[in-house]
């Protein structure tokens, strides 16, 4: 689950900047893999988020 340690130490920047950087770094992955990393895994573990 991406950023499951939020909020991280402030020296690592805000959540928006980290999300954008992570999406750029993982752009080589398939769309489905990106969806699992950035949301579907959390929804499968915490169904109340739906």
MIKOL-856275 format. One record per atom (N, C-alpha, C): x, y, z. Coordinates in nm, 4 decimals. Each point is the difference from the previous one (the first is absolute). Last residue first. Layout:
<site><X>X</X><Y>Y</Y><Z>Z</Z></site>
...
***
This chain:
<site><X>-1.4369</X><Y>0.1966</Y><Z>0.1103</Z></site>
<site><X>-0.0809</X><Y>0.0099</Y><Z>-0.1232</Z></site>
<site><X>-0.1143</X><Y>0.0935</Y><Z>0.0167</Z></site>
<site><X>0.3104</X><Y>-0.1400</Y><Z>0.3477</Z></site>
<site><X>0.0392</X><Y>0.1201</Y><Z>-0.0754</Z></site>
<site><X>-0.0842</X><Y>0.0201</Y><Z>-0.1244</Z></site>
<site><X>-0.0223</X><Y>-0.3863</Y><Z>0.2942</Z></site>
<site><X>-0.0806</X><Y>0.1116</Y><Z>0.0470</Z></site>
<site><X>0.0342</X><Y>0.1302</Y><Z>-0.0729</Z></site>
<site><X>0.2423</X><Y>-0.4187</Y><Z>-0.0586</Z></site>
<site><X>-0.1185</X><Y>0.0173</Y><Z>-0.0840</Z></site>
<site><X>-0.0899</X><Y>0.1157</Y><Z>0.0448</Z></site>
<site><X>0.5173</X><Y>-0.1456</Y><Z>0.0523</Z></site>
<site><X>-0.0920</X><Y>0.0827</Y><Z>0.0784</Z></site>
<site><X>-0.1263</X><Y>0.0271</Y><Z>-0.0799</Z></site>
<site><X>0.3264</X><Y>-0.2776</Y><Z>-0.1895</Z></site>
<site><X>0.0327</X><Y>-0.0224</Y><Z>0.1405</Z></site>
<site><X>-0.0980</X><Y>0.0723</Y><Z>0.0926</Z></site>
<site><X>-0.0316</X><Y>0.0497</Y><Z>-0.4711</Z></site>
<site><X>-0.0202</X><Y>-0.1417</Y><Z>0.0284</Z></site>
<site><X>0.0282</X><Y>-0.0337</Y><Z>0.1464</Z></site>
<site><X>0.0701</X><Y>0.4413</Y><Z>-0.1635</Z></site>
<site><X>-0.1431</X><Y>-0.0309</Y><Z>-0.0002</Z></site>
<site><X>-0.0260</X><Y>-0.1472</Y><Z>0.0301</Z></site>
<site><X>0.4466</X><Y>0.1453</Y><Z>-0.0488</Z></site>
<site><X>-0.0586</X><Y>0.0570</Y><Z>0.1213</Z></site>
<site><X>-0.1483</X><Y>-0.0329</Y><Z>0.0089</Z></site>
<site><X>0.2188</X><Y>-0.1247</Y><Z>-0.3935</Z></site>
<site><X>0.0472</X><Y>-0.0810</Y><Z>0.1126</Z></site>
<site><X>-0.0617</X><Y>0.0508</Y><Z>0.1304</Z></site>
<site><X>-0.0832</X><Y>0.2425</Y><Z>-0.4017</Z></site>
<site><X>-0.0775</X><Y>-0.1234</Y><Z>0.0123</Z></site>
<site><X>0.0447</X><Y>-0.0873</Y><Z>0.1173</Z></site>
<site><X>0.2291</X><Y>0.4311</Y><Z>-0.1124</Z></site>
<site><X>-0.1345</X><Y>0.0031</Y><Z>0.0557</Z></site>
<site><X>-0.0682</X><Y>-0.1330</Y><Z>0.0242</Z></site>
<site><X>0.4556</X><Y>0.1188</Y><Z>-0.1978</Z></site>
<site><X>-0.0511</X><Y>0.1292</Y><Z>0.0449</Z></site>
<site><X>-0.1434</X><Y>-0.0021</Y><Z>0.0521</Z></site>
<site><X>0.2344</X><Y>-0.3986</Y><Z>-0.1634</Z></site>
<site><X>0.0928</X><Y>0.0692</Y><Z>0.0895</Z></site>
<site><X>-0.0632</X><Y>0.1249</Y><Z>0.0596</Z></site>
<site><X>-0.2416</X><Y>-0.2438</Y><Z>-0.3255</Z></site>
<site><X>0.0126</X><Y>-0.0774</Y><Z>0.1240</Z></site>
<site><X>0.0905</X><Y>0.0709</Y><Z>0.1000</Z></site>
<site><X>-0.0430</X><Y>0.1890</Y><Z>-0.4285</Z></site>
<site><X>-0.1270</X><Y>0.0116</Y><Z>0.0728</Z></site>
<site><X>0.0050</X><Y>-0.0757</Y><Z>0.1318</Z></site>
<site><X>0.3661</X><Y>-0.0396</Y><Z>-0.2954</Z></site>
<site><X>-0.0039</X><Y>0.1322</Y><Z>0.0628</Z></site>
<site><X>-0.1287</X><Y>0.0180</Y><Z>0.0815</Z></site>
<site><X>0.0419</X><Y>-0.3898</Y><Z>-0.2554</Z></site>
<site><X>0.0927</X><Y>-0.0031</Y><Z>0.1138</Z></site>
<site><X>0.0004</X><Y>0.1339</Y><Z>0.0734</Z></site>
<site><X>-0.2530</X><Y>-0.0245</Y><Z>-0.3955</Z></site>
<site><X>-0.0602</X><Y>-0.0804</Y><Z>0.1070</Z></site>
<site><X>0.0911</X><Y>-0.0055</Y><Z>0.1222</Z></site>
<site><X>0.1600</X><Y>0.2090</Y><Z>-0.3918</Z></site>
<site><X>-0.1056</X><Y>0.0816</Y><Z>0.0628</Z></site>
<site><X>-0.0616</X><Y>-0.0748</Y><Z>0.1177</Z></site>
<site><X>0.4981</X><Y>-0.1340</Y><Z>-0.1176</Z></site>
<site><X>-0.1292</X><Y>-0.0016</Y><Z>-0.0695</Z></site>
<site><X>-0.0995</X><Y>0.0860</Y><Z>0.0772</Z></site>
<site><X>0.5136</X><Y>0.1329</Y><Z>0.0447</Z></site>
<site><X>-0.0882</X><Y>-0.1108</Y><Z>0.0349</Z></site>
<site><X>-0.1296</X><Y>0.0061</Y><Z>-0.0797</Z></site>
<site><X>0.3427</X><Y>0.3410</Y><Z>-0.0120</Z></site>
<site><X>0.0325</X><Y>-0.1149</Y><Z>-0.0852</Z></site>
<site><X>-0.0890</X><Y>-0.1209</Y><Z>0.0282</Z></site>
<site><X>-0.0079</X><Y>0.4147</Y><Z>0.2561</Z></site>
<site><X>-0.0707</X><Y>0.0106</Y><Z>-0.1276</Z></site>
<site><X>0.0266</X><Y>-0.1185</Y><Z>-0.0929</Z></site>
<site><X>0.1607</X><Y>0.1384</Y><Z>0.4638</Z></site>
<site><X>-0.0629</X><Y>-0.1290</Y><Z>-0.0283</Z></site>
<site><X>-0.0757</X><Y>-0.0014</Y><Z>-0.1325</Z></site>
<site><X>0.2297</X><Y>0.3906</Y><Z>0.1699</Z></site>
<site><X>0.0972</X><Y>-0.1085</Y><Z>0.0182</Z></site>
<site><X>-0.0574</X><Y>-0.1355</Y><Z>-0.0398</Z></site>
<site><X>-0.2800</X><Y>0.3874</Y><Z>-0.0021</Z></site>
<site><X>0.1028</X><Y>0.0098</Y><Z>-0.1045</Z></site>
<site><X>0.0966</X><Y>-0.1183</Y><Z>0.0076</Z></site>
<site><X>-0.3208</X><Y>0.0339</Y><Z>0.3377</Z></site>
<site><X>-0.0642</X><Y>-0.0338</Y><Z>-0.1274</Z></site>
<site><X>0.0985</X><Y>0.0081</Y><Z>-0.1157</Z></site>
<site><X>0.1475</X><Y>0.1376</Y><Z>0.4261</Z></site>
<site><X>-0.0206</X><Y>-0.1448</Y><Z>-0.0048</Z></site>
<site><X>-0.0648</X><Y>-0.0434</Y><Z>-0.1310</Z></site>
<site><X>0.0515</X><Y>0.4615</Y><Z>0.0849</Z></site>
<site><X>0.1305</X><Y>-0.0623</Y><Z>-0.0197</Z></site>
<site><X>-0.0137</X><Y>-0.1519</Y><Z>-0.0125</Z></site>
<site><X>-0.3881</X><Y>0.2442</Y><Z>0.1070</Z></site>
<site><X>0.0437</X><Y>0.0307</Y><Z>-0.1365</Z></site>
<site><X>0.1334</X><Y>-0.0668</Y><Z>-0.0312</Z></site>
<site><X>-0.1580</X><Y>-0.0351</Y><Z>0.4411</Z></site>
<site><X>-0.0858</X><Y>-0.0753</Y><Z>-0.0914</Z></site>
<site><X>0.0441</X><Y>0.0221</Y><Z>-0.1445</Z></site>
<site><X>0.2104</X><Y>0.2516</Y><Z>0.3363</Z></site>
<site><X>0.0427</X><Y>-0.1404</Y><Z>0.0044</Z></site>
<site><X>-0.0830</X><Y>-0.0864</Y><Z>-0.0939</Z></site>
<site><X>-0.1186</X><Y>0.4539</Y><Z>0.0499</Z></site>
<site><X>0.1302</X><Y>-0.0109</Y><Z>-0.0676</Z></site>
<site><X>0.0479</X><Y>-0.1442</Y><Z>-0.0025</Z></site>
<site><X>-0.3940</X><Y>0.0891</Y><Z>0.2416</Z></site>
<site><X>-0.0215</X><Y>0.0231</Y><Z>-0.1433</Z></site>
<site><X>0.1304</X><Y>-0.0164</Y><Z>-0.0780</Z></site>
<site><X>0.0038</X><Y>-0.0237</Y><Z>0.4784</Z></site>
<site><X>-0.0565</X><Y>-0.1189</Y><Z>-0.0625</Z></site>
<site><X>-0.0173</X><Y>0.0174</Y><Z>-0.1505</Z></site>
<site><X>0.3844</X><Y>0.2887</Y><Z>0.2417</Z></site>
<site><X>-0.1427</X><Y>-0.0236</Y><Z>0.0185</Z></site>
<site><X>-0.0478</X><Y>-0.1207</Y><Z>-0.0784</Z></site>
<site><X>0.5184</X><Y>0.0305</Y><Z>0.1744</Z></site>
<site><X>-0.0942</X><Y>0.0772</Y><Z>-0.0797</Z></site>
<site><X>-0.1446</X><Y>-0.0377</Y><Z>0.0267</Z></site>
<site><X>0.4139</X><Y>-0.1544</Y><Z>0.2231</Z></site>
<site><X>-0.0256</X><Y>-0.0706</Y><Z>-0.1238</Z></site>
<site><X>-0.1031</X><Y>0.0708</Y><Z>-0.0873</Z></site>
<site><X>0.1325</X><Y>0.1393</Y><Z>0.4449</Z></site>
<site><X>0.1136</X><Y>0.0203</Y><Z>-0.0902</Z></site>
<site><X>-0.0202</X><Y>-0.0686</Y><Z>-0.1350</Z></site>
<site><X>-0.3130</X><Y>-0.0360</Y><Z>0.3816</Z></site>
<site><X>-0.0151</X><Y>0.1142</Y><Z>-0.0917</Z></site>
<site><X>0.1166</X><Y>0.0196</Y><Z>-0.0970</Z></site>
<site><X>-0.1570</X><Y>-0.4846</Y><Z>0.1996</Z></site>
<site><X>0.0776</X><Y>0.1148</Y><Z>0.0474</Z></site>
<site><X>-0.0064</X><Y>0.1128</Y><Z>-0.1032</Z></site>
<site><X>-0.4083</X><Y>-0.3173</Y><Z>-0.0392</Z></site>
<site><X>0.1428</X><Y>-0.0256</Y><Z>0.0172</Z></site>
<site><X>0.0686</X><Y>0.1266</Y><Z>0.0502</Z></site>
<site><X>-0.5297</X><Y>-0.1810</Y><Z>0.0468</Z></site>
<site><X>0.0904</X><Y>0.1035</Y><Z>-0.0483</Z></site>
<site><X>0.1455</X><Y>-0.0355</Y><Z>0.0310</Z></site>
<site><X>-0.1828</X><Y>-0.3503</Y><Z>-0.1929</Z></site>
<site><X>-0.0345</X><Y>0.1423</Y><Z>0.0066</Z></site>
<site><X>-0.0518</X><Y>0.0337</Y><Z>0.1387</Z></site>
<site><X>0.1518</X><Y>-0.4324</Y><Z>-0.2080</Z></site>
<site><X>0.0620</X><Y>0.0560</Y><Z>0.1196</Z></site>
<site><X>-0.0309</X><Y>0.1489</Y><Z>0.0172</Z></site>
<site><X>-0.1330</X><Y>-0.2689</Y><Z>-0.3749</Z></site>
<site><X>-0.0740</X><Y>-0.0499</Y><Z>0.1158</Z></site>
<site><X>0.0613</X><Y>0.0480</Y><Z>0.1309</Z></site>
<site><X>0.0957</X><Y>0.0718</Y><Z>-0.5044</Z></site>
<site><X>-0.0092</X><Y>0.1023</Y><Z>0.1048</Z></site>
<site><X>-0.0814</X><Y>-0.0457</Y><Z>0.1202</Z></site>
<site><X>-0.0637</X><Y>-0.3260</Y><Z>-0.3833</Z></site>
<site><X>0.0806</X><Y>0.1197</Y><Z>-0.0137</Z></site>
<site><X>-0.0306</X><Y>0.0960</Y><Z>0.1131</Z></site>
<site><X>-0.0406</X><Y>-0.5328</Y><Z>0.0021</Z></site>
<site><X>-0.0848</X><Y>0.1171</Y><Z>0.0000</Z></site>
<site><X>0.0888</X><Y>0.1226</Y><Z>0.0000</Z></site>
***
